Amino acid sequence: MTSQPRTRNDYTVGWVYALPKKQTAAIAILDQEHANLPKLSDDPNTYTLGSIGDHNIIITCLPISKIGIISTTMVATHIVHAFPSVKFSLIVKIGNSIPPKVKLSNVIVSILIGQYPGVI
């Protein structure tokens, strides 16, 4: 761990996993793991803070047995509230209903189009 003090505003990338095993792999590739910040009283998420290169990253996981849109939305909402400088979040999960031509190494980016989610 690094001793350099950081604030919530120093973190710009959120990284959310559906499964704890995948989260463990993400933590292992951090260049540095940072000291935890005080937990906000209304935030149930548990975070691992760190960096890869110049990017300060927040890593968290969905609650066990709570995989789904509602749980993902709640976790993402808490990240944005707790870390106001987050520019984007990566949500890494098992792709249900993804077309069969999509391979394991492909990246699918979902964006909001009007009131409906879209996929690029």
N, C-alpha and C positions, 0 to 999 in steps of 0.2 A: 504494500500500500504506500501511496505517496503521502507526504505530510503537508503538501501545499493545500491551504484551505480553499474550498470552493463554495459557491452559493447556488441556489436553485436556478438562478439566471444564467449560469455557466453551461447548462446542459441544453443542447439543441436537437438531439436525436433520441426518439423513443423507439424501443425494440420490445415488442410484446410476443410472447410465445404461448401456444396452447398447451404444450406438454412440458413438464419440469425437466425431462431428460434433454430436450432440445435447448432449454434455457441454460442448462449446465454446460453444454457445448459452446454456446455463445459467450458465456462468462470466461471460459478457458481461452478464447481467442483475443480477449482484451489485452492491449499493450500494458495498461495499468489499471488496477482496481483502486477506486477512490474510497475514502472514508464515508460512511453513511452520514446523511444529514438528519436532523431531528424530524421525527415523523409528525405529519399533520394529524390533528385529532379526528378529522372527518375523512381520512384517506385509508381504506383498508388494504391497499396494495403494499407489497414488500418489494423494495427496489435494490438492485445491485447497480452501483455507479462506477463508471470507468471511462476509459478513452481508447480509441484506436486512432493512431496518428494525431491529428489536431481536433478530432471530433470527440466531444464529451457526450457520453451515451448513458441513457437510463434503460436498464433491462428489467423486465418483470414478466410474470406468467399469469395466465388466467387461473382463477381458483380451481382446485381439483374437482373434477366431475361437473364443471360449469362451463363447458365449451359451447359457444353459440353466439349469435349476434348480440343479444342483450348483455351478456357477460363481457364480451369484447368491447362494446360501447361504453359500459361502466368503467372498465379498466382504462380505456383511452381518455375518457372524460376526467378521471382522477389525475392522469399524467399531465394533461393540459392545465389543470387547476394547480397542481403541485409544482410544475416546472413551466413557468410562463414563457420562456424563450424557446420552447420546442418548435422547430420549423417543420418537422415531419416525423411520422412514426411508421415503423415497419411492423406489420402484423404478420407473424410467421405461424402458419397453422396448416393443418391437413386440408387439402383442397377438395371439398365435396362438390360434385356437379361440374367439375372442370372437364372440358372436351378431351377425348382420348388422345388427340394429337399432341397435347401438352406433355412434355417430358419432365422428369424429376428436376432437372437443372434449370428449367425455364423460370422466369420471374413474371408474375402476373401483377399488374398494378391496377387497383380499383380506384375510380374517381366518381364523384357525385355529378350527375347530369340532371339538372333540375331537381326534382324530388326523388329520382331513381338512381341507384348505383349503376355504374358502368364499368366495363373492363377494357383496358387497352392491351 
